[in-house]
């Protein structure tokens, strides 16, 4: 096994901070040596809160500066989606291993550029952050499917709901997010393909509404989406994704086969506590995706570091990331013009 992996992280927003803390404190074989952000307050936070092997951390205001950090092995990208593809190519061309948060790009042609860059550098690991594959419940569901416990799978339903945000925090990022199917439904799309062993999609349909956040109209986005994908072999996947949950964050999946069914993620609460008073029962929903997938984020980081140090392939292929992006783009387009799935991979 190679020495500890020296990692630099780019992007220190809400999700970037969580990744940085994991890399600095909880991932064996990883050393966080550098961090980059154009925001001065975020760089200060990193300097004050992220220990490294030398008890210091070097900060930069952009990716090119971080790439020049002495002895850097890998780059961890937690930046806006519109930057993912270009920054991944830049890091690969600099000879670095790359972890990039989902989705890989806003368009499939940009995914193709990343794949081409990675293929010319087979010794470098490139991985996209579909962390739900590392959640024990989803992993167990796939194991049972592969062993035939459900028989022939004919329907998967996925639901991903963000809690209502009275401040509309995400609205300002919506113009560069790619829309709700790319930003929120992308995990479900990847999981469905994973459960179906990459079955070929044949047709998509999508619908949506925009009632809670009318400001999304400016960029053509919606706050609640519904979609259907029909796959070769007869399986049908349905999706419900929203930013309008009154009960807190929730991510669920149900699988139905000819011999049995599975249900994942339902009725999870912030605390295992139910309050009963005045004829009512009350439980507290999960506040955000960290509460549900905190362990999955950590497990995916460990998987990336292990792959690099042990000389293993990426735990998640760029081709899978491309296909998830293609399906999300097809759903986004189907909102405007329903029709058959374009451009098979």
Phi, psi and omega in degrees: 000141182287167177298174180306141182278123181268113190246143170241132181257142178239119183105117185230040173282202184303311180285322179299321178299318180295315177300316182298317179296319177299312182295323183283332192236337196231007183243103179302138179086002178244141174230120177275111186252344184208154177214144181229140175199143175284353183262119184300320181296326179289323176295320178297318177302316181297316181297328184270341190237350186246100179287157174226182183298333180259011182061026175210161182219133179267132179247152180224160180263358177203170181295314179305321178295317180296324181296340178271003181297131183301130174074012182293131180260322189215153179241137182243109188261119176229060187246173177304145184305323182298343181260348191304307187297310181298319180290325178295316177299316181300316180292320177297317180294337176276003177085020184257150165289151186224129164251129180234131175298157180285160341284168183294326182197172177272343180220151183293329180297329178285327172299320181298323179295321178293315180300319178297317179296321181289323181296331179278358180226066186295344179276356181253137178272131174233126186222142178252142192278066171271078191290341182296337176297339182264359176288131184302325182293314179294320179297321179291321178299317179295321179300315180295322177300312183295332178273359176084015184296333181261359185076218179273119181285129180237345180210133171235132174239130179240140175225128177230118186232123172270145179292153177301132179249106184298340180266353181059041185307317185286343186299323182290341177267349186302323181299337181246007184273341184090358179098169189296327181288324177283324186276319187250321186275350186301324178297316180295320178299316178296317181297319180298315178298322179295315180297326183266012179054041175074025179306147184284124176283142184250322186206146179231155169215154182208150175212162180195172179217160182221088183242329184275327184230078183299338180296342179294343180301329183300331180245013176073019182264169179231164178255351176217127182232150177228142183208157176223136174231129175260132184249154173302135184102348173104349179290143178239132176247134176240151187223142172225117183229137184205164172244032191229030183283130177272351184250009181100189182288142177206134174227118184228161173213139170235139181236132182235124179234179184287344181244349182180181182217157176227149176226128185240137168082007183277146171061031174277141184236162178299317177229148176284066189218131175238125179263133179238122183199138175054041177077011181235149174247132185228132172232154186261120181288168180287137186284329184197181184289340176296320180299325181276320192239024180304314180293324181296320176301317181292317181295323179292324177296317179296324180293319178297311182298318179296320180299316180294312186290331182261002179069034182262161175296163177300136178298341178225126184281151175293331178295322175296319178296322178297316183293323176297319177296317180299317179293318178298319178295322178296321177293318177301316180291326181293338175298327182267317184222091179302145179171189182287158180293124182275158166052072178303147182294000000 
